[in-house]
Amino acid sequence: MKNIGDIKPFEKKLYLSSPTMHGEELKYMTEAYETNWMSTVGANINTLEEEVAAYVGVKYAVALSCGTAALHLATKLAGEKLYGQARPEVGTLQGHKVFATDMTFDATINPIAYENGEAVFIDTEADTWNMNPDALEKAFDMYPDVKLVVVAHLYGTPAKMDKIKKICDAHGALIIEDAAESLGAEYKLDGAWVQTGSLGNYNCISFNGNKIITGSSGGMFLTDSKEDAEKVRKWSTQSREAAPWYQHEEIGYNYRMSNVIAGVVRGQFPYLGEHIAQKKAIYERYKEGFKGLPIRMNPFDEANSKPNFWLSCALIDEEAMSPMVRGDQDYLYTSEKGKTNPHELLEAIAMLNAEGRPIWKPMHLQPIYRSHKFVTARGNGRGQSNAYISSDSISDVGADIFRRGLCLPSDNKMTPDQQDAVIDVIKRCFE
């Protein structure tokens, strides 16, 4: 890699996005301890559900152990709504395809497999890094029987939900909204600004340790349906029936949030706006610092969305990319004057004692899902290479972003001086 010169590493590691605590968290945790409400019931859970539902703009919230639990129960619920109650040993999506965001963390996708469904991955669009509505429309042309779509908002940037909702409505499809990364982000729908987490038929958020507010773990299912909220609450507490003994008529799960974790999130929640402002300032400082470099920040639809700027990311221009190849676990690259690549930048950032990360590897490229269908704006995204016909156009947008992109240190405790050092190191990699 290139020599980054005499830049001194940070004494304390700068993380990608670590928890930022304020003190109130301990107060509510202590209340849970002192009142002995340490399990999955208590004032913290009840209050947090009310506060989050009011903030997001839905009628009901169900606090769960993690965002993945919320996504699983949302997926199970959607499958049961569409196809009926399944036998205990069979998922509600058995024999059915589900359209899903391609460039995301696998927690978005795995619940489809939990319920025995088959994910069909929808390619990414360049101007939000989210699901491409044109590719979604093409997917419905190819698979008109599909009735469920899972949409994730990448790195806190809302997808184009107006177009996606219109397409789904036209085809009678339900939407699971994975807003795990986008709590506090807003989208303009029918002329009104609304919160992500309220845009689907079933909506999910996360309070994982690296999210914009955290409980160390935790997540929520959000809905306007009292019936759906009650069903998810029942399933999350092992589906116990109202009998004097333990009786079960449905499969259940141990997915409820504890009153202690709810106390942490409850103490964090008043600071959500502050965290978003800090994250936005980091994004803007990177954007200004990269002026003149062949590198761009992760984009968003400025007219119709207000991201929460959870992670700041960068995309290297094609002409400035030095050669780089990746295997399933390893990578190689060649360092060239005036050019760089994501791994050279990540190694340089690591020499500062700072943490960056590659962009999410698209799901259609993951070993576990390589046999699944993949749809681009042109149609079938599999088997499109040709030894005899050359093409310079990009059809697999997600793979291209993965190849040229990286996540930058985005911790909201990062000082301007630390960020200037990161920017300086990145500039040196282009020399």
C-alpha positions as CSV (number, residue, x, y, z in Angstrom):
1,M,0.0,0.0,0.0
2,K,1.0,3.6,-0.3
3,N,3.1,5.3,2.4
4,I,0.8,7.5,4.5
5,G,3.8,9.5,5.8
6,D,4.3,10.7,9.4
7,I,0.6,10.7,10.5
8,K,0.4,9.5,14.1
9,P,-2.1,6.8,14.9
10,F,-4.9,7.7,17.3
11,E,-4.1,6.7,20.9
12,K,-7.7,5.3,21.3
13,K,-9.3,3.4,18.5
14,L,-11.8,5.2,16.4
15,Y,-14.7,2.9,15.7
16,L,-17.0,2.8,12.7
17,S,-20.1,3.6,14.9
18,S,-20.0,2.9,18.6
19,P,-22.6,3.5,21.3
20,T,-22.9,7.0,22.7
21,M,-24.2,7.0,26.2
22,H,-25.6,10.0,28.2
23,G,-26.4,8.9,31.7
24,E,-30.2,8.5,31.7
25,E,-29.7,4.9,30.5
26,L,-28.3,4.0,33.9
27,K,-31.2,5.7,35.7
28,Y,-33.8,3.5,34.0
29,M,-31.7,0.3,34.3
30,T,-31.4,1.0,38.0
31,E,-35.1,1.5,38.3
32,A,-35.6,-1.9,36.7
33,Y,-33.1,-3.4,39.2
34,E,-34.5,-1.7,42.3
35,T,-38.1,-2.6,41.4
36,N,-37.1,-6.1,40.5
37,W,-38.7,-5.9,37.0
38,M,-35.7,-7.6,35.3
39,S,-37.7,-9.8,32.9
40,T,-39.8,-9.1,29.8
41,V,-42.4,-6.9,31.5
42,G,-42.1,-3.5,33.2
43,A,-42.5,0.2,33.0
44,N,-39.5,0.7,30.7
45,I,-40.9,-1.6,28.0
46,N,-44.4,-0.1,28.2
47,T,-43.1,3.5,28.1
48,L,-40.6,2.8,25.3
49,E,-43.3,1.2,23.1
50,E,-45.5,4.3,23.5
51,E,-42.7,6.8,22.9
52,V,-41.4,5.0,19.8
53,A,-44.8,4.5,18.3
54,A,-45.7,8.2,18.8
55,Y,-42.3,9.3,17.3
56,V,-42.5,7.1,14.2
57,G,-46.2,7.8,13.7
58,V,-47.7,4.4,14.1
59,K,-50.4,3.2,16.5
60,Y,-48.5,0.2,18.0
61,A,-45.0,-0.9,18.8
62,V,-43.8,-4.2,20.1
63,A,-40.4,-4.3,21.8
64,L,-38.3,-7.4,20.8
65,S,-34.9,-8.8,21.6
66,C,-33.4,-7.6,18.3
67,G,-34.2,-6.3,14.9
68,T,-33.8,-9.7,13.4
69,A,-36.6,-11.0,15.7
70,A,-38.8,-8.1,14.4
71,L,-38.0,-9.0,10.8
72,H,-38.7,-12.7,11.4
73,L,-42.1,-12.1,13.1
74,A,-43.0,-9.6,10.4
75,T,-42.1,-12.2,7.7
76,K,-44.1,-14.9,9.5
77,L,-47.0,-12.6,9.9
78,A,-47.0,-11.5,6.2
79,G,-46.8,-15.2,5.1
80,E,-49.7,-16.1,7.3
81,K,-51.7,-13.2,6.0
82,L,-51.1,-14.2,2.4
83,Y,-51.1,-18.0,2.5
84,G,-52.7,-19.0,5.8
85,Q,-51.5,-20.6,9.0
86,A,-48.8,-23.1,8.5
87,R,-48.2,-26.4,10.2
88,P,-45.8,-26.2,13.2
89,E,-42.9,-27.8,11.2
90,V,-43.4,-25.7,8.1
91,G,-42.8,-22.0,7.5
92,T,-45.6,-19.7,6.3
93,L,-43.8,-19.0,3.0
94,Q,-43.1,-22.5,1.9
95,G,-43.3,-22.8,-1.9
96,H,-43.4,-19.0,-2.4
97,K,-41.0,-16.4,-3.7
98,V,-40.3,-13.1,-2.0
99,F,-38.7,-10.0,-3.7
100,A,-36.0,-8.5,-1.5
101,T,-33.4,-5.8,-1.3
102,D,-30.1,-7.2,-2.7
103,M,-27.5,-4.9,-1.1
104,T,-28.1,-5.3,2.6
105,F,-27.1,-7.2,5.7
106,D,-28.2,-10.8,5.6
107,A,-30.5,-10.3,8.6
108,T,-32.9,-8.6,6.1
109,I,-33.0,-11.8,4.0
110,N,-32.6,-14.8,6.4
111,P,-36.2,-14.6,7.9
112,I,-37.5,-15.5,4.4
113,A,-35.5,-18.7,4.7
114,Y,-36.7,-19.2,8.3
115,E,-40.2,-19.3,6.9
116,N,-39.2,-21.6,4.1
117,G,-39.6,-19.0,1.4
118,E,-37.3,-18.3,-1.6
119,A,-35.8,-14.8,-1.9
120,V,-35.5,-13.2,-5.3
121,F,-33.0,-10.4,-5.1
122,I,-33.8,-7.0,-6.7
123,D,-30.8,-5.0,-7.9
124,T,-29.7,-1.7,-6.5
125,E,-30.1,1.8,-8.0
126,A,-27.1,4.1,-8.2
127,D,-28.8,7.3,-6.8
128,T,-29.9,5.9,-3.4
129,W,-28.0,2.5,-3.2
130,N,-31.4,1.0,-2.4
131,M,-33.9,-1.3,-4.2
132,N,-34.3,-0.2,-7.9
133,P,-38.0,0.4,-8.6
134,D,-37.5,-0.4,-12.3
135,A,-35.9,-3.7,-11.4
136,L,-38.8,-4.4,-9.0
137,E,-41.3,-3.7,-11.8
138,K,-39.3,-6.1,-14.1
139,A,-39.4,-8.7,-11.4
140,F,-43.2,-8.6,-11.2
141,D,-43.3,-9.1,-15.0
142,M,-41.1,-12.2,-14.6
143,Y,-42.8,-13.6,-11.4
144,P,-46.4,-12.1,-11.3
145,D,-47.5,-14.5,-8.5
146,V,-45.2,-12.9,-5.9
147,K,-47.1,-11.1,-3.2
148,L,-44.4,-10.0,-0.7
149,V,-41.6,-7.5,-1.0
150,V,-38.9,-6.8,1.7
151,V,-37.3,-3.4,1.4
152,A,-34.3,-2.2,3.4
153,H,-33.1,1.5,3.8
154,L,-29.3,1.2,3.4
155,Y,-27.1,3.1,5.8
156,G,-29.9,5.3,7.0
157,T,-31.0,6.5,3.5
158,P,-34.6,5.9,2.6
159,A,-35.5,3.9,-0.5
160,K,-37.8,5.5,-3.1
161,M,-40.9,4.3,-1.3
162,D,-43.4,6.3,-3.3
163,K,-42.5,4.3,-6.5
164,I,-42.1,1.0,-4.6
165,K,-45.5,1.3,-2.9
166,K,-47.2,2.2,-6.1
167,I,-45.7,-0.9,-7.8
168,C,-46.6,-3.2,-4.9
169,D,-50.2,-1.8,-4.7
170,A,-50.6,-2.4,-8.5
171,H,-49.6,-6.0,-8.0
172,G,-51.4,-6.6,-4.7
173,A,-48.2,-7.2,-2.8
174,L,-47.4,-6.5,0.9
175,I,-44.3,-4.6,2.0
176,I,-42.0,-5.5,4.9
177,E,-40.0,-2.4,5.7
178,D,-36.6,-3.0,7.2
179,A,-35.8,0.3,8.8
180,A,-33.1,-1.2,11.1
181,E,-30.5,1.3,10.0
182,S,-32.8,4.3,9.4
183,L,-34.6,5.3,12.6
184,G,-35.2,9.0,12.5
185,A,-34.9,9.2,8.7
186,E,-37.8,10.8,6.8
187,Y,-39.4,10.4,3.4
188,K,-41.8,12.6,1.5
189,L,-44.9,10.6,0.6
190,D,-47.9,12.2,-1.1
191,G,-46.5,15.6,-0.2
192,A,-46.0,14.9,3.6
193,W,-42.9,14.0,5.5
194,V,-43.2,10.7,7.3
195,Q,-40.8,8.6,9.3
196,T,-39.2,5.4,8.0
197,G,-40.6,2.6,10.0
198,S,-44.2,3.6,9.1
199,L,-44.0,3.0,5.3
200,G,-44.7,-0.7,5.0
201,N,-47.5,-3.1,5.9
202,Y,-45.1,-4.5,8.5
203,N,-42.2,-2.4,9.8
204,C,-39.0,-3.1,11.8
205,I,-36.3,-1.1,13.5
206,S,-33.1,-2.1,15.4
207,F,-31.4,-0.9,18.6
208,N,-28.2,-3.0,18.0
209,G,-25.0,-1.8,19.5
210,N,-23.8,0.1,16.5
211,K,-27.2,1.8,15.6
212,I,-27.9,5.5,15.9
213,I,-29.5,4.8,19.3
214,T,-28.9,1.5,21.1
215,G,-29.9,-0.7,23.9
216,S,-26.8,-2.9,23.3
217,S,-29.4,-5.1,21.6
218,G,-33.1,-4.9,20.9
219,G,-35.5,-4.1,18.1
220,M,-39.2,-3.3,17.5
221,F,-42.1,-4.3,15.3
222,L,-44.2,-1.3,14.3
223,T,-47.7,-1.3,12.9
224,D,-51.1,0.4,12.8
225,S,-52.9,-2.9,13.3
226,K,-53.8,-3.8,16.8
227,E,-54.4,-7.4,15.7
228,D,-50.9,-7.7,14.2
229,A,-49.3,-6.1,17.3
230,E,-51.1,-8.6,19.6
231,K,-50.1,-11.5,17.4
232,V,-46.4,-10.5,17.4
233,R,-46.5,-10.0,21.1
234,K,-48.0,-13.4,21.6
235,W,-45.5,-15.1,19.3
236,S,-42.6,-13.3,21.0
237,T,-43.5,-14.7,24.4
238,Q,-43.7,-18.4,23.4
239,S,-47.3,-18.2,22.2
240,R,-48.8,-19.0,25.6
241,E,-52.6,-19.3,25.7
242,A,-54.8,-17.8,28.4
243,A,-55.0,-21.0,30.5
244,P,-53.9,-21.7,34.1
245,W,-51.2,-24.1,32.7
246,Y,-48.8,-23.8,29.8
247,Q,-50.9,-24.3,26.7
248,H,-49.8,-23.6,23.1
249,E,-51.8,-23.6,19.9
250,E,-49.1,-21.9,17.8
251,I,-45.3,-22.0,17.5
252,G,-43.8,-19.4,19.7
253,Y,-40.4,-17.7,20.3
254,N,-38.4,-16.2,23.1
255,Y,-38.1,-12.8,21.3
256,R,-39.4,-10.2,23.8
257,M,-37.2,-7.3,24.9
258,S,-36.2,-7.3,28.6
259,N,-37.1,-4.4,30.8
260,V,-33.4,-3.8,31.4
261,I,-32.6,-3.4,27.7
262,A,-35.7,-1.2,27.3
263,G,-34.3,1.0,30.0
264,V,-31.1,1.6,28.0
265,V,-33.1,2.5,24.9
266,R,-35.5,4.6,26.9
267,G,-32.5,6.6,28.2
268,Q,-31.1,6.9,24.6
269,F,-34.3,7.9,22.8
270,P,-34.4,11.6,23.8
271,Y,-31.0,12.0,22.1
272,L,-32.0,10.6,18.7
273,G,-32.2,14.1,17.1
274,E,-28.8,15.1,18.5
275,H,-27.2,11.9,17.2
276,I,-28.7,12.5,13.7
277,A,-27.3,16.1,13.7
278,Q,-23.9,14.8,14.7
279,K,-24.0,12.1,12.0
280,K,-25.0,14.6,9.4
281,A,-22.1,16.9,10.3
282,I,-19.7,14.0,9.8
283,Y,-21.2,13.3,6.4
284,E,-20.9,17.0,5.4
285,R,-17.3,17.3,6.6
286,Y,-16.3,14.3,4.5
287,K,-18.2,15.7,1.5
288,E,-16.3,19.0,1.8
289,G,-13.0,17.3,2.5
290,F,-13.2,15.1,-0.6
291,K,-13.7,18.0,-3.0
292,G,-11.3,17.7,-5.9
293,L,-10.8,13.9,-5.3
294,P,-12.2,11.2,-7.6
295,I,-14.5,10.0,-4.9
296,R,-18.2,10.6,-4.0
297,M,-20.3,10.2,-0.9
298,N,-23.2,7.8,-0.6
299,P,-26.1,9.5,-2.4
300,F,-29.7,10.2,-1.4
301,D,-32.8,11.7,-3.0
302,E,-32.5,15.2,-1.6
303,A,-36.0,16.3,-2.8
304,N,-37.8,13.5,-1.1
305,S,-35.7,12.1,1.7
306,K,-33.9,13.1,4.9
307,P,-31.4,10.4,5.9
308,N,-30.3,9.8,9.4
309,F,-26.7,9.6,8.1
310,W,-26.0,6.6,10.2
311,L,-22.9,5.7,8.2
312,S,-20.9,7.9,5.8
313,C,-19.7,5.9,2.8
314,A,-17.6,6.7,-0.2
315,L,-17.5,5.5,-3.8
316,I,-14.3,5.7,-5.9
317,D,-14.7,6.9,-9.5
318,E,-14.1,4.1,-12.0
319,E,-11.1,5.8,-13.6
320,A,-9.4,6.2,-10.3
321,M,-9.7,2.5,-9.3
322,S,-6.5,0.6,-9.1
323,P,-6.7,-3.2,-9.8
324,M,-8.3,-5.2,-7.1
325,V,-9.7,-8.7,-6.8
326,R,-11.7,-10.5,-4.1
327,G,-12.2,-14.1,-3.2
328,D,-14.7,-15.3,-0.6
329,Q,-12.4,-14.4,2.3
330,D,-9.3,-12.8,0.9
331,Y,-8.4,-9.9,-1.5
332,L,-5.4,-8.7,-3.6
333,Y,-4.8,-5.3,-5.1
334,T,-2.1,-3.4,-7.0
335,S,-1.1,0.0,-5.7
336,E,-0.8,2.6,-8.6
337,K,0.1,6.3,-8.6
338,G,-2.9,8.5,-8.7
339,K,-5.3,5.6,-8.1
340,T,-6.5,3.6,-5.2
341,N,-9.2,1.0,-4.2
342,P,-11.4,0.3,-1.2
343,H,-9.0,-2.1,0.5
344,E,-6.0,0.2,0.2
345,L,-8.1,3.0,1.8
346,L,-9.3,0.6,4.6
347,E,-5.7,-0.4,5.3
348,A,-4.6,3.2,5.4
349,I,-7.5,4.1,7.8
350,A,-6.6,1.1,10.0
351,M,-3.0,2.4,10.3
352,L,-4.6,5.5,12.0
353,N,-6.1,3.0,14.5
354,A,-9.5,3.7,13.0
355,E,-12.2,1.4,11.7
356,G,-13.8,1.3,8.2
357,R,-15.6,-1.4,6.5
358,P,-16.4,-2.7,3.0
359,I,-19.9,-2.0,1.6
360,W,-22.5,-4.7,2.3
361,K,-21.7,-7.5,-0.2
362,P,-24.9,-8.0,-2.3
363,M,-27.0,-11.0,-1.3
364,H,-27.0,-12.5,-4.8
365,L,-23.2,-12.8,-4.5
366,Q,-23.2,-14.5,-1.1
367,P,-22.3,-18.2,-1.2
368,I,-25.5,-19.3,0.6
369,Y,-27.7,-17.5,-2.0
370,R,-25.8,-17.9,-5.2
371,S,-28.5,-20.2,-6.6
372,H,-31.3,-17.7,-6.0
373,K,-32.9,-15.6,-8.7
374,F,-31.5,-12.0,-9.2
375,V,-33.3,-9.3,-11.2
376,T,-31.9,-6.1,-12.6
377,A,-33.6,-3.3,-14.5
378,R,-33.0,-5.3,-17.7
379,G,-34.4,-8.5,-16.4
380,N,-32.7,-11.7,-15.4
381,G,-29.3,-10.8,-13.8
382,R,-27.9,-14.3,-13.9
383,G,-25.8,-15.7,-16.7
384,Q,-25.5,-12.4,-18.7
385,S,-21.8,-12.5,-19.4
386,N,-20.8,-13.3,-23.0
387,A,-17.4,-14.3,-24.5
388,Y,-18.3,-12.9,-27.9
389,I,-20.2,-9.7,-27.2
390,S,-18.5,-6.9,-25.3
391,S,-20.5,-4.5,-23.1
392,D,-19.2,-1.5,-21.2
393,S,-22.5,-0.7,-19.5
394,I,-23.2,-1.7,-15.9
395,S,-26.1,-4.0,-15.4
396,D,-25.4,-5.2,-11.8
397,V,-25.3,-2.0,-9.9
398,G,-25.0,-3.5,-6.5
399,A,-21.9,-5.5,-7.4
400,D,-20.3,-2.3,-8.8
401,I,-21.0,-0.3,-5.6
402,F,-19.6,-3.2,-3.6
403,R,-16.5,-3.2,-5.7
404,R,-15.8,0.5,-5.5
405,G,-17.3,1.5,-2.2
406,L,-16.4,1.6,1.5
407,C,-17.9,2.7,4.8
408,L,-15.9,5.4,6.6
409,P,-15.4,6.0,10.3
410,S,-18.7,7.5,11.3
411,D,-18.7,7.5,15.1
412,N,-20.5,10.6,16.4
413,K,-17.8,11.0,19.1
414,M,-15.2,11.5,16.4
415,T,-13.5,14.9,16.7
416,P,-13.0,17.2,13.7
417,D,-9.3,16.7,14.1
418,Q,-9.7,13.0,13.9
419,Q,-11.9,13.3,10.9
420,D,-9.4,15.6,9.2
421,A,-6.7,12.9,9.8
422,V,-8.9,10.3,8.1
423,I,-9.5,12.7,5.1
424,D,-5.8,13.4,4.9
425,V,-4.9,9.7,4.8
426,I,-7.5,9.1,2.0
427,K,-6.1,12.0,0.0
428,R,-2.6,10.5,0.3
429,C,-3.8,7.3,-1.2
430,F,-4.7,9.1,-4.4
431,E,-1.2,10.5,-4.8
